[in-house]
Amino acid sequence: MLVIATAGHVDHGKSTLVRALTGMEPDRWAEERRRGMTIDLGFAWTALPSGGTVAFVDVPGHERFVTTMLAGAGSCPAAMIVVAADEGWHVQSGEHLAALDLLGVRHGLLVITRADLADPAPALAEARSRLRGTGLAAIPALAVSGVTGQGLPELVAALDRLAAELPPPAADGPVRLWVDRVFTITGVGVVVTGTLAAGTLRTGDTLHLDGEPVQVRGLQTLNTRADLVTATARVAVNLRGPVALSRGAALLTPDAWYLTTSADVRLSPGEPPKGDLLLHIGSAAVPTRIRPLGADTARLSFARALPLRVGDRALLRDPSRSDVHTGVVVLDVRPPALTRRGAAAARGAALTAAGAAPGAADLLRWHGLLSGADLTAMGVTAPPSPLPGDWHVDPEHWAGLRKALGETVAAAKDRRLTVEAATHLLGLPDRRLTRALVAPPLTVEAGVIGRRDLAPSPLPPQLRRAVDRLRAELADRPFQAPSARRLAELGLTGRALAAVERAGAVLVVTDGVVLLPEAPDQAAKRLRELSGPFTVSQARVALQTTRRVAVPLLEMLDRLGHTKRRDNESRTFAPVNGQI
């Protein structure tokens, strides 16, 4: 489906042209028809000779409704710029063209209307000169009359060619449906409409709205029910449950987008706007503050969280002046805090050095460590990673972490540190990264990191024999912690127990519960075999242990990031990047 937005000055015949092409009335409100002027978004569609469909998003041309115009055009891949032959180029013609150019629209048609009222050549020549220097300079041009039908067959053929020339959308990509209409139907519930620019929607899908799940109860495209709608398409989505939303909200594929209240951006050339600003992206218009970072870079802070990706294009404008606006290209959706003197200038220089389109290497240089899912949600392609768990790291940052690990182990008591403790001290999100950092002279054995050149004093023979007996007793049932009486019989109490714990030979889970150092990893592996959320009782059975051991061991797994409390009764496992 070709989805195309109209653009042009008020009363230049946009709605008349859409009506002539489709036989449908795009002006939905009686007030619009009474005044002869579009004041809200209109929608109409028709079949193309090739068998495809063209859907029109008819936007208002009056300067008072520029926000509505941007809401309609923001998600459309193409535009039909309409200029009346008897009026020529006007103010809103230029402002609409500038907005489309800054939003990155590069496909469309130039249509000179009312060719029955005046010679279209002068209007066409002026429009061509206005388009020069923009991304729409080379679009085809036609002269038509919506009243007499002159040129309409040629326009339909041009629309068919345009549909074939547009780059194919990512039908398997994540959904970000910017909502441009919201209404309620008795017996049906809340319905929203928008232009599906990428991805596929299915009845029964769960989407996210402001971070909360909503379910797709039903779908329509062009007034026809569907179980599946693939981009590009105009779509109406019936949502299940109580939903409170308005134009500018976005329905998202879960976990595929990064919601952010600030972003670092590149601005189009020229003086950036100041004061109270609005950021227009998709159908959203969000109050925004700007902080310049460099000649053409800035940090934007939004009044509400937005689902943004690197490379997104948006428009920043002063709502009090329709001629004051600038284009925005998103460079980073997780910008670092600017707390030190000179940090803003340094950040601006780093953004400038990244060039027109930051890639994975740039984001890793700025953030140090990111997962593959992080990079994808931020809008870049994650390269293959040699690190476990699909983690990606900047080489300089990795070298710094390796140095810090060596220093941390050297400073630890007895020059030994458990993997869990080292992970916490280095602020790493995954124990596997800590293990990957271990390199000579560091070693890791039984969950303890040490240094060959700074080896601790060996345990006295009697403590080593006690640990060996404990290890033998726990070999078959590693979570059957010995009783206090048995620990006393082994001589593992008081200072002796503290010594073997410091040496990394045992793990004191809590007072009276002593296991081997590898117990947390072993427990996590075994519990992952349970399907779905699990209770303490289920964990106790799976681990073949008692509640005395299961409760503190599960609490340790929570702290280590293996598991996460769902409610008072059950737990789930952390996302895949936290797996063993």
Beta strands, then each sheet from edge to edge (+ up, - down):
strand 1: 2-7
strand 2: 42-47
strand 3: 53-58
strand 4: 78-84
strand 5: 108-113
strand 6: 141-143
strand 7: 176-185
strand 8: 189-196
strand 9: 200-202
strand 10: 206-209
strand 11: 212-221
strand 12: 224-226
strand 13: 228-230
strand 14: 233-240
strand 15: 250-252
strand 16: 258-267
strand 17: 277-281
strand 18: 284-292
strand 19: 297-308
strand 20: 313-317
strand 21: 325-332
strand 22: 369-371
strand 23: 391-393
strand 24: 416-418
strand 25: 442-445
strand 26: 448-451
strand 27: 507-510
strand 28: 513-515
strand 29: 534-535
strand 30: 563-565
strand 31: 570-573
sheet 1: 2+ 3- 1- 4- 5- 6-
sheet 2: 10+ 11- 14+ 8- 7+ 15-
sheet 3: 9+ 13-
sheet 4: 10+ 11- 12+
sheet 5: 16+ 19- 18+ 17- 20+ 21- 16+
sheet 6: 22+ 23-
sheet 7: 24+ 26- 25+
sheet 8: 27+ 28-
sheet 9: 29+ 31- 30+
end
